Amino acid sequence: MRRPVLILTLLAALAAPLAPVPAAAATPSQAVRWAPCAEDPAVDCGTLTVPIDWNNLGAGTFELALARRRASDPAARIGSLVINPGGPGGSGVTSVLNNWLSFTPQITSRFDIVGFDPRGVARSHPITCSLELAQQAPDPLSIKDQAGWDALLAFNKRYGDDCRRRTGPLFDNVHTGYVIRDLDALRAALGDDKLTYYGVSYGTLIGQLYAERYPRRVRALALDSNMDHSLGTQAFLETETWTSQDSFDEFVSWCERTASCALHGRDLRAVWHDLLGRAERGELTFPGQPGVVLRKLDLIGVAFSAFYGPAWSELADLLAAMESGAQVASPLLAPPVKAAGETVNDATFVFCQDYALPVRGYREWDRLLRRSAAIAPDMLVSAAAHPLTLACQGAATPNPQHRLKLDGSPGVLLGNALHDPAAPYTWATGTARQAGRAARLLTYEGWGHGIYGRGDCPTDAFDRYLLSRDLPAKGTRCPAVPPAEVTLKRLQPFPGPLPGRPGWTSALR
């Protein structure tokens, strides 16, 4: 997540859904080469050889990186549960190694938990780009005229050419349309007749498109914090901006009713806008690091990352420290001490190959920004969606948006929070409408990104579905759990959301 790479969707060019593949159709596969992982011998690591280009098998192959935690009760084992933590750019291998998704013993006893790094990500032939160039990416609020827009397009081409040169042929073949074919090859290599899968955030797009292409190869798809792969540029930006503002409003409401909030009894919105003004004038620095100057979008990104938890108390502490000039604050993000190297793995290009987001020049961009500011008077923009939209200008999109069509797939479970900062609840309802009777929506009436682990209600519903394929009753809603009671390791802020600031990482664990 160097330039912003989150979980998002849209429709600027309609594309017909892929035709379902009959269950009898062959998928290239082989046995996975497993061995104890160097990081943790209790976990198996392996690779699977897959084509660079599924439509041109002569273009070469690469190794898909895998990790597996075996079921703790082999006698009761159902099969493999393949997981993806989102992004794009999230590492399934690291998620398994660190037990990031924190599944319950009911799941880990009966499934091998298998994570994979999607093509172009982490250990699976990563998209490699110049760190120096990545740090020069324009942010959405820096473009003031057509000349600035033209400079953006020129930068995108220069940066894309650099990444393509460093990465090789895989660079143009990292879209989710090919990820799902890798996933089907993995399913076959694991020896499972049908796929059992949990995906969160961008990982839900993988599950949705898999069900669309391979409906008869689905056992259970649990999709948490969902994408809506049918939205155009304006709808995409507006829904993302709205949900970001909604999370800010929830933060303000919490602070007003919570005596322990560092800004309790204050006009939090006034404090926030004063900080935005200081950032715009170049006067805002990171507490304890006077050399780290925060831009306006950086500040918005800090809040956005906190809403993933949500880490409201830590955010209030940080804003209070910024206001007072204190040199110590509760950690949210850790700015880089020094550059980690000369290159960076930039999975933004996965998103750009999945989403066409055309903007016809500066005048249209300015109109979109003004519309966003009207929708979100505090957040102004989405710290993810607007930078992503800029990054994708001029990019080719081999897997563009379309309305989801699930024919012949068994029931799919969709879960979403009402107050998700990055995956709007309207995306889940829209996807559920497109899927029709093939999907069931579970609503969590709380906050944050990802609902598995937020109390017994959503966790039990996901577990029951994965174990026995029993869907919750139509219209099921789960009560909110106070953020302070949500302690699972996976519920942490979005890592590195600051556009153009490679190296920033989440400081909460």
N, C-alpha and C positions, 0 to 999 in steps of 0.2 A: 504494500500500500504506500507507494512513494508519492507519485501524483495520486490524487484521490481515486480510489477504486472500491466501490462499495457495492451495494446491492440495489439495482435499479432497473427501469424498463421504459419502453416507448414504442411508437409506431410512426415512422415518417414515410415509410414505403411498405405497402402491404405485400406479404408474401404468402403463397399458398402453403398450408401445413404439409409436412412430409407425410407421404403415404405410409400407413402402418405396414410393418414387415411381418409376414406370416411366421408363426412360431417355428415352423419347420426350416426356415431359411438359415443357412449356415453363417456363422460369424467367425472370422479368423481368431484363433485363440491358441494357447499353449499352457503348459504347466508353469506356475509361478516359481521362481527360484527363491526359496525362503532361507533365511539364516538369522541368528540372533542379532538384534540391532546393537551397534556399537554404543549408542547412548543408553540403552536399557536392554540387557540380555533377556529379560522376561517378555519382551516384545519381539516379534518376528519382523524383519525387514525383507523386502523383495522387489523385483522388477518384472514388468511385463512388456514385451516388445510389441509395439503397435506401429501402424503406418504413419508417416508424416502427413500424407494426403490420402484420405480414404477413397477418393475418386481417381487416384493415380497411384496405384500400389508400387509402381516402379520408381517413385520419387524418394524412396529410402524409408528408414524406420528410426525410432528413438525409444528410449526406455522410460516407461511409466513407473514412477516410484510409489511403493506401497508399504504399509505397516499394518500389523495384525496383532490384536490381543485375543488369545484363544478363550473360548467359553470356559468358565470356571467349573461347569458341571457337564463334562463331555457326554455323559449318558443321556442328558436331557436336551442336548444341542439341537436347535432347529435348523441352523445354517449360518450364513454370514449376514451381518448387518453392515452394509457399506455406507460410509458417512462422508459428508462434505460440509466444511464450516463456513463457506461463503466467500465473499470478497467482491469481484473475482480477485484472486491472489492468496486466499486462505489455503494453508497447507493441511491436507488431511493426514499426512504422515506425522507432522508435529502434533496435531490434535490427538492422535492415538498415543504417541509417545508421552505426552503430558497429561493424558486423560482429561483433555480440556472440556469435553462435552458432558462429563460426569453422569453417565447413565447409571440407573439404579441396578442393584444386584439382580433384580428380576430379569433385566435385559442382559447383563454381562455374564450371567450364569448360563444362558441359553443360546447366545449368539457369539460367534467370533466377530469382534469389532474391527472392521477393515477400513482404513483410510487411504486415499490416493491423492497425490498432487496432480491436479489437472495439467494438461499439456501447456507448456509455457510458464509454469508456476514452480517456484522453489526447486525441488530436486528433479523435476520432470522437464529437462531441457529448458531452463528458464529464459524468458525474454530478457535479453541483456542490453542495457542502454548506458550511455555516458551519464555519470552522476553530475558532472559539471553542467551538462545541457539540461538535465532534469530539473536542476535548481533554478533554471532560468524561465520555467514555464510561467506564462502570464496568469494572473488570477482574474476572476470575473469582474472585479471592481476596478481594474487598472486600465481597461480599454475605454478611451474617451472620444474616439473619432474613427473615421474610416481608415486612416493611416494606421491606427493601432490595430484595427481588425486585420488589415493586410499583413501587418507584422506578425500577428498571431498565426495566420495561415502559413507564412514563410517559416516561422519557428516549427510548426507542426510537421511540415515537410522535412526540414533539416533534422529534427529529432527522430521522426519515423525512419528516415533513410539511415541514420546512425544505428538505430535499434535493429533494423533489418540486416544491415551489414554484419553486426556483431552476432546476431542470433542465427542467421542462415534461413533455409527454406521453411522451417517451422513457423517463422514469424507471421506469415500470411495464412496460417492454418491452425489458429488457436481458438476458434469460435466454438460455442457450446454445441452446435450441430455435429461437430467432430468429437467433442468431449463425451457425448452420449454414446457414440459408437465405441470409443475406448471403454466406457463403462460397461457396455454389453459384452465386449471381449473379456473384461475382468470378471463379470458374472459367470461366463462360461468357464474361464480358467479356474475359478474358485469351486467349480463343480455344482453350482446351484442352477436348477432348472428355471427358477424364477427369481427375480431381484427383490430383496428387502433393503430399503434405503431410507436414511434420514438425512435431509438437507435443510440447512438453515440459511436465510438471507439469499445470497446469489445461488447457493446450492439448491434452492427451490426451483430455479429455472432449469437446472439440470434434470431434476425429477419430473417437472412438467413436460419437457420436451422428450424425455425418455418414454413416458407413458403415451405420448402422442405417436411416437415412431414404433414402439415395441409394446403395444397394449397387452399382448398375450404372454409377455415375459415378465409381467409384474405380479409379485406376491403382495407386497405392501409398500406404499410410498408415504412417508410421514414428512410433510413439508411445513416448515416452521418459519414464519415471518416472510410472507410471500411476495414474489414479483408479479406484475401484470404486464405481460409481454405483448401488449396491444396498444400502447399509448404513443401518441405523436409528441413532437418536441414541446409544444406549449403545455399539453396535459401532463406530461412527465415533469416538467419544471414546476408547474403550479401545484401538483399534488405533493411533490417533495418539499416545496417551500411551505405549504400549509402544515404538513405534519411536523416539520421542524419548529414552526411557530407554536403549534399545539403543545409540543414538549416544553418549550420555554414557558408557556402559560401555566402548565402543570407545575413547573419548578417554582414560579412565582407564588402560586397558590400554596404549595407546600411550605415555603418560607414564611408566608403570612400567618400560617396556623401552627408553626413549629418554633418554640422558644429557643431551641438549640441552634437554629440557623444563624450563621454569623451576621446576616443582614436583616434579621428579624426586627420588625418595627421601623425599618427604613423603606424608602421608596426604591425598591430594587430596580425597577425599570429606569428610573432616573440615574442610578449608579451605573447601570449597564450602558446607557447612552453616553454618559460622561466618559466611560472607558473607550467606547467606540470612537468618540471624538478625539481622544488622546491618541488612539491607534492611527487614526487617519492623519494626524499631524506628526506622526513618527515619534511620539513622546511616551509610548507605553513599552515597558520592558518586562521580561519574565522575572518573577520574584526570585531573588538570590543569584540571578544571572544578568547583570546590567548590560552585558554586551549583546544579549539576545533581544532584539527589537521586534515587537509583535505588530504585524499589520492588522488592518481591520478584519480581513478574512481569517487571519490566524486566531483572533479572539473568538470569532464565530465558530471556528473549528474546535476550539477548546471546549466551548459549551456543548457543541454537537456531540463530541466524544463522550462527555459526561452523561448525556441523556441515554446512552446505550445501557448503562447499569440499571437504573439511573444512579449516578453518584452525586446526588444533590448537595449533601453536606460538604463534600470535598470541593464542589464547584463554588459554593457560597464562600467557603474559606479562601479559596484562590482569588475570587473577585474582590473580597474584602482586603486581601493583602495587596492586590494590584492598586486598589483605590488609595490605601494608606501609604504605600511605598515600602511595606514590610519586606524583609528579605527571606522570610520563611513562610511556606504555605503547604497545606496538604497536597500531596502530589496527585496530579492528573496525567500530565504528559511530561516526559523527560526530553528536553531538547538535546540534540547531539553535542557531545563534547568535542568531537572532531569527526571528519569524514571517515566512514568505515572502509572506504575503498574507492576505486576509480569508476566502478560500475554499479548499477542498481537493477534489480529485477522489477520491471514495470508491467504489471498485469492490466493496466488501463486498456491495452490493445485488445484484450479479450472482450471487454465491454464494448469497445468501438466496433468490433467485428460482429457483435450481436445486436447493436442498436444504431439505427440511422437517425441522427439528430440534426437535420439541416437547419442552418440559420442563414438567411440571405443578407449578410452584411451587417455593418454596425448599426444602422437605423433599426433593424429588426431586433438586434441584440439589446439595444437601449430600451426598446419597447418592452421586451421580456423582463429586463431588470426592473423597470418601473412597475410593471405588473406584479412582480415578485415582492417588491417593497411594499406595495399596497396590501398584499395578502399577509405579509409577515413584517409588521412595522418594527419589531425588535430584532429578529434574526436576519431580515433583509433578503437573504438567499439561502439555499441549501449548501452547506459546506461540501457536500458530495456531488449533487446533481449539476450544479452550475459549472464547477471546474471540469467535470467529466464531459459536459456538453461542449465546452471549449476544446478539450483535448481531442474530441472526435471529429472536429471540422476538417474536411478534406480526406477523411479515412474511408477506405472501402469497407462495405458491410455485407459479407457473404451470407450471414444468417439474420436477416432483418426481422422486425416485429410482424406478428400476425395474431389473429384471435386463436386462442387455444381450442383444439378440437380433440376430445377424448372419446373415441369410439371403440368399444370392446374392452376398455380397461376396467378392472375391478375398482371398488371404492377407494378413493385417494383421500387422505386426511390433510386438510389445510388448517393451520393454526396461526393466530395473529393477535397481538395486543392492540387495544383501542388507541393507545398513546405510544406508538412506536415512532422514534425519531427519523427512521430511514426507510422502513417498509410501511407505507401508509395503510391503515385499515381498509381504505377504499380499494387498494390493490388486491387485497384478499377477497373482498366481496366481488370485485370485478372478475377475478379469476374463477371464483366459485360459480358465478353466473355463466361464464363461458364453458366451464366443465359440465354444468348441469347435474344430472343424477350421478355422474361418475365421481363426484367429490362431495365432501362434507366439511363445513366450516365450523371450527371451534374458536370461540371468542374468549380472550382473556381481558378482563375489564381493568387492566392496570397499565403499567409503564414499561419502557425498555425494549430492547431488541432481542428476540428469542424468548419463547414462553415455556419451553421445556425446562423444568427445574424451579419454576415459580409457584411453589405450593403443590399440594397433593392433587388438586383438581386437574390442571393441564398435564402434569406428569403422569398421573394414573391413566388419563385418557390416551396419551401417546403410547404408554407401555401396553395397555390392553389391546390397542390396535396392532402394534408391532408383533405381539405374541399370538393373538388369536384372530386378528383382522376384524375385530368388532369395532364398528364406528360409533362414536357418541351419537346420542339422539339429535335429530335436527334442531337447530337453534340453541344448542348447549352453550352456556356462558359460565365462565369460571371467575370467582371473585378475585379482586386485586389483593396481592400480598404486599405489606409495607416494604419498601426497598431495603430497609435496614435488616429485614429478615431473609433476604435473598443473598445467600453466601456462596453459591456454587462458583467454582473457579471460572467457568465459562462466561459468567455475567460480568464482563469488564468492559471499559470503554473501547470504542473503535480505535485500533492502533494506528497511529500516524496519520490523522486526518488532515494535516495542514498542507494544503496544495502548494507544490513547489518547494516543500521543506523535507526532502528525504532525510531519514534518520531519526525523526521524531517518533517516539514510541510511548505506549501506554505505561504509566508508572504505577498503576493499580494492578494488583494480582489477587 
